[in-house]
Amino acid sequence: MKTRIAMRRGSLEMGNVGLEEVVFPLTPTLSLGERENRKPVTRQPDVFNSSESWATCHPLPRGEGRGEGERSGQFPSARTCRERLVWRKLSSRPWIRYSVALAVALFLATPPAHAADEQSIKAAVRAVLDQQVKDWNDGSIEKFMRGYAKSDTTRFASDGEIRLGWQTVFDRYKKNYGDRGVMGKLTFSELDITVFSEDAALAFGRWRLEREKDQPSGLFTLVFRKTKDGWRIVHDHTSAASKN
């Protein structure tokens, strides 16, 4: 087991203490003569141990009530003292203060990148739905289908049935809405778009058709994925409200 004895060299004058700290490593097996002959280990001076630095951080001179004040929490710790001294030296330079102020201003003025991306994704998904409404009301199911991913894995679920593949979904629309009068006027409402990631989003809303004899409506849940052609629907779950 090793024991360390620390001594400070210098004289105590006007509250000043020497900066070099001498450490004598001791072992229980060494005799007194061997201990005296061993060379002391000199540590490098610590600029933060100077009386000037101490007076800057502490209200009392070094050595005056120090131990009692540290135990009671009246005086700051050595780490707090170092942080204060470093900050005071940095803040004394005007260009550093201006740089910090400018950095804070830019940070507050610039919105987070992910928030900007989320808004752009929502706008892109909304644009696809708006275009679908326009194409439907123009009487073009072919153009309306451009909102779907042209893939064999595109899924459409409705009336308890599942149709898989872009062509299958297109054939269903042509069969059920082949007549312009049956297509009516389409509107989407209560749209709620949720962004999952940079290439995935979900759109929930209500659809309604204005026709001469009836006004069918219902809900839809659409899963969008970002493809090489842009944002496209890969999953469509549409339900119709019960007729009164």
NORTA-V808739 format. One record per residue. N is the residue number from 1. PHI is phi in whole degrees, -180 to 180 (* if undefined). PSI is psi as a letter, one per 20 degrees, with the letter a starting at -180 (none if undefined). Layout:
# NORTA-V808739
N_PHI_PSI ; N_PHI_PSI
This chain:
# NORTA-V808739
1_*_p ; 2_-98_q ; 3_-119_p ; 4_-115_p ; 5_-115_p ; 6_-106_p ; 7_-129_q ; 8_-109_p ; 9_-92_q ; 10_131_a ; 11_-121_q ; 12_-93_n ; 13_-131_p ; 14_55_k ; 15_81_j ; 16_-95_q ; 17_-127_q ; 18_-59_q ; 19_-95_i ; 20_-85_p ; 21_-114_p ; 22_-106_p ; 23_-119_p ; 24_-108_o ; 25_-70_p ; 26_-121_q ; 27_-129_q ; 28_-63_h ; 29_-85_i ; 30_-82_q ; 31_-78_r ; 32_-62_h ; 33_-67_h ; 34_-67_h ; 35_-65_g ; 36_-70_h ; 37_-81_i ; 38_-71_q ; 39_-79_p ; 40_-73_q ; 41_-99_p ; 42_-98_p ; 43_-88_q ; 44_-72_q ; 45_-60_q ; 46_-107_o ; 47_-63_h ; 48_-83_i ; 49_-93_i ; 50_-69_q ; 51_-65_h ; 52_-66_g ; 53_-66_h ; 54_-63_g ; 55_-65_h ; 56_-67_h ; 57_-94_h ; 58_-112_q ; 59_-72_h ; 60_-110_q ; 61_-60_q ; 62_-63_p ; 63_92_i ; 64_-101_n ; 65_72_k ; 66_-66_g ; 67_-62_g ; 68_-66_h ; 69_-67_h ; 70_-67_h ; 71_-67_h ; 72_-84_i ; 73_83_j ; 74_-71_h ; 75_-108_q ; 76_-69_q ; 77_-74_r ; 78_-63_h ; 79_-65_g ; 80_-62_h ; 81_-61_g ; 82_-62_g ; 83_-62_g ; 84_-65_g ; 85_-66_g ; 86_-63_g ; 87_-65_h ; 88_-65_h ; 89_-68_h ; 90_-70_g ; 91_-71_i ; 92_-74_i ; 93_-97_o ; 94_-59_h ; 95_-66_h ; 96_-71_g ; 97_-63_g ; 98_-65_h ; 99_-65_g ; 100_-64_g ; 101_-62_g ; 102_-66_g ; 103_-63_g ; 104_-64_g ; 105_-63_g ; 106_-65_h ; 107_-64_g ; 108_-73_h ; 109_-81_h ; 110_-97_p ; 111_-70_q ; 112_-57_q ; 113_-62_h ; 114_-67_h ; 115_-67_g ; 116_-65_g ; 117_-65_h ; 118_-63_g ; 119_-66_h ; 120_-68_h ; 121_-67_g ; 122_-61_h ; 123_-65_h ; 124_-67_g ; 125_-66_g ; 126_-63_h ; 127_-64_h ; 128_-64_g ; 129_-67_g ; 130_-63_h ; 131_-68_h ; 132_-64_g ; 133_-61_g ; 134_-64_g ; 135_-65_h ; 136_-64_g ; 137_-71_i ; 138_-83_i ; 139_83_j ; 140_-115_o ; 141_-70_h ; 142_-59_g ; 143_-71_h ; 144_-59_h ; 145_-73_i ; 146_-67_i ; 147_-75_i ; 148_-97_q ; 149_-69_p ; 150_-79_m ; 151_-143_q ; 152_-74_i ; 153_-99_i ; 154_-64_p ; 155_-117_p ; 156_-130_p ; 157_-120_p ; 158_-167_q ; 159_55_k ; 160_76_j ; 161_-123_q ; 162_-121_p ; 163_-117_p ; 164_-116_p ; 165_105_q ; 166_-59_g ; 167_-64_h ; 168_-64_g ; 169_-66_g ; 170_-63_g ; 171_-64_h ; 172_-64_g ; 173_-62_g ; 174_-64_h ; 175_-73_g ; 176_-85_h ; 177_-133_l ; 178_-73_h ; 179_-102_q ; 180_-63_h ; 181_-67_h ; 182_-71_h ; 183_-65_h ; 184_62_b ; 185_-112_p ; 186_-93_p ; 187_-138_q ; 188_-111_q ; 189_-144_r ; 190_54_l ; 191_-70_p ; 192_-137_o ; 193_-109_p ; 194_-118_p ; 195_-95_p ; 196_-91_g ; 197_-159_a ; 198_-69_i ; 199_-133_j ; 200_-147_p ; 201_-154_r ; 202_-129_p ; 203_-123_p ; 204_-122_q ; 205_-173_a ; 206_-119_p ; 207_-110_q ; 208_-154_p ; 209_-116_p ; 210_-97_o ; 211_-126_r ; 212_-65_h ; 213_-97_h ; 214_-155_r ; 215_-136_m ; 216_-65_q ; 217_-152_r ; 218_176_a ; 219_-118_q ; 220_-142_q ; 221_-129_o ; 222_-119_p ; 223_-103_p ; 224_-104_q ; 225_-130_q ; 226_-84_o ; 227_-114_a ; 228_-65_h ; 229_-94_j ; 230_113_a ; 231_-77_p ; 232_-136_q ; 233_-80_p ; 234_-111_i ; 235_-145_p ; 236_-130_o ; 237_-116_o ; 238_-117_p ; 239_-127_q ; 240_-109_q ; 241_-69_q ; 242_-67_q ; 243_-82_p ; 244_-82_none
